[in-house]
Amino acid sequence: MIIIPSIDIKEGKVVRLIQGNPDKEIISIPNPEQVAAMWKEKGAKLVHVVDIDAAFGKENQMKIIEKVINSGPKATVGGGIRDFKTAEFYIKMGAYAVVISTMFFENEKDFFKLQENYPDKVILALDFDEQFSISIRGWQNKAKLKLNDKSQIEKLNLYKIKGFLFTAVFRDGTSKGVAREHFRTISEVFKITETKDEKKHERIFIASGGINSYDDLKFLKALGFWGAVVGRAFYEGKINIFEF
């Protein structure tokens, strides 16, 4: 399993927020480019970059993200990517993949264009609450999808995309540990039975939200997740490996 440091960018700094609340910063580090270079030097194979400002409809951090992509490991990029033009911009910039959510639920035309043109560069983010409801638009609104509804999930398997990123919003940034029962249910609904080998072009499944220990990583690996995005635990030194 790949362990992926998170680089959340807000107003030109790397931050960690509690449950995605922009008013609750627990970590603030200047110079995201240097942070990306640090993760590359330490041995990270992939980082997850999120434009917090764009997610909340504010001025995007594209110039900074470009520097992050150029100075760090391979990077998935998400946050406020709600049209084909923006997604393609990041792909051509060199992103390993773009992570989209709101586009899928609100801009069907651009989503289909994206999956037709770049199917191996699209990761669908499914950010869920304690009732499995999906949050969009910077986790401020709800979409009409529940992750524990098998009939709804079956439709997701029809799309030509690289994979899925699941984030437990209610645990994100809290250091409370992975939401085990929720991720166990997700693994069953999505039929995640074994670790996916990207070289075989199979879909990848990534977990995120509250991951705080090696026991959390062991649990997710046993469920078959290909990767895990870790934020606060990396920055606080609780986790310091990039493969598990």
MOZI-V68795 format. One record per residue. N is the residue number from 0. OMEGA is omega in whole degrees, 0 to 359 (* if undefined). BURIAL is I if it has 9 or more other ideal C-beta (glycine too) atoms within 8 Angstrom, else O. Layout:
N/OMEGA/BURIAL ; N/OMEGA/BURIAL
This chain:
0/179/I ; 1/178/I ; 2/193/I ; 3/176/I ; 4/178/I ; 5/175/I ; 6/180/I ; 7/187/I ; 8/179/I ; 9/178/I ; 10/175/O ; 11/181/O ; 12/172/I ; 13/183/I ; 14/167/I ; 15/181/I ; 16/175/I ; 17/179/I ; 18/176/I ; 19/181/I ; 20/183/O ; 21/179/I ; 22/182/O ; 23/178/I ; 24/178/I ; 25/177/O ; 26/178/I ; 27/184/O ; 28/178/I ; 29/173/O ; 30/178/O ; 31/180/I ; 32/179/I ; 33/178/O ; 34/178/I ; 35/179/I ; 36/178/I ; 37/180/O ; 38/177/I ; 39/180/I ; 40/181/O ; 41/176/O ; 42/179/O ; 43/178/I ; 44/183/O ; 45/173/I ; 46/179/I ; 47/184/I ; 48/180/I ; 49/176/I ; 50/182/I ; 51/182/I ; 52/180/I ; 53/180/I ; 54/180/I ; 55/175/I ; 56/179/O ; 57/181/O ; 58/184/O ; 59/182/I ; 60/186/I ; 61/183/O ; 62/179/O ; 63/181/I ; 64/177/I ; 65/177/I ; 66/179/I ; 67/180/I ; 68/183/I ; 69/186/O ; 70/185/I ; 71/176/I ; 72/171/I ; 73/186/O ; 74/164/I ; 75/183/I ; 76/178/I ; 77/179/I ; 78/176/I ; 79/178/I ; 80/190/I ; 81/176/I ; 82/183/I ; 83/183/I ; 84/180/O ; 85/179/I ; 86/181/I ; 87/178/I ; 88/180/I ; 89/179/I ; 90/179/I ; 91/176/O ; 92/179/I ; 93/179/O ; 94/175/I ; 95/175/O ; 96/172/I ; 97/181/I ; 98/184/I ; 99/178/I ; 100/182/I ; 101/179/I ; 102/181/I ; 103/185/I ; 104/187/I ; 105/184/O ; 106/185/I ; 107/181/O ; 108/181/O ; 109/178/I ; 110/180/I ; 111/177/O ; 112/181/I ; 113/181/I ; 114/178/I ; 115/184/O ; 116/185/O ; 117/184/I ; 118/181/I ; 119/181/O ; 120/185/I ; 121/173/I ; 122/179/I ; 123/178/I ; 124/177/I ; 125/185/I ; 126/192/I ; 127/177/I ; 128/184/O ; 129/179/O ; 130/179/O ; 131/177/I ; 132/184/I ; 133/177/I ; 134/178/I ; 135/180/I ; 136/180/I ; 137/179/I ; 138/181/I ; 139/182/O ; 140/179/O ; 141/174/O ; 142/181/I ; 143/178/O ; 144/177/I ; 145/186/I ; 146/180/I ; 147/178/O ; 148/186/I ; 149/181/O ; 150/178/O ; 151/184/I ; 152/180/I ; 153/181/O ; 154/181/O ; 155/182/I ; 156/180/O ; 157/185/O ; 158/180/O ; 159/181/O ; 160/182/I ; 161/181/I ; 162/185/I ; 163/173/I ; 164/180/I ; 165/178/I ; 166/175/I ; 167/185/I ; 168/185/I ; 169/177/I ; 170/188/I ; 171/178/I ; 172/186/I ; 173/185/I ; 174/181/I ; 175/180/O ; 176/183/I ; 177/178/I ; 178/193/I ; 179/182/O ; 180/179/O ; 181/181/I ; 182/175/I ; 183/177/I ; 184/179/I ; 185/181/I ; 186/179/I ; 187/182/O ; 188/181/I ; 189/178/I ; 190/176/O ; 191/187/I ; 192/180/O ; 193/179/O ; 194/183/O ; 195/179/I ; 196/184/O ; 197/182/O ; 198/179/O ; 199/177/O ; 200/175/O ; 201/179/O ; 202/178/O ; 203/180/I ; 204/184/I ; 205/180/I ; 206/181/I ; 207/175/I ; 208/173/I ; 209/182/I ; 210/193/I ; 211/185/I ; 212/176/I ; 213/176/O ; 214/176/O ; 215/180/I ; 216/179/I ; 217/180/I ; 218/182/I ; 219/178/I ; 220/180/I ; 221/178/O ; 222/178/I ; 223/181/I ; 224/180/I ; 225/183/I ; 226/177/I ; 227/176/I ; 228/182/I ; 229/180/I ; 230/186/I ; 231/182/I ; 232/175/I ; 233/185/I ; 234/178/I ; 235/174/O ; 236/180/O ; 237/177/O ; 238/183/I ; 239/176/O ; 240/184/O ; 241/171/I ; 242/183/O ; 243/*/I
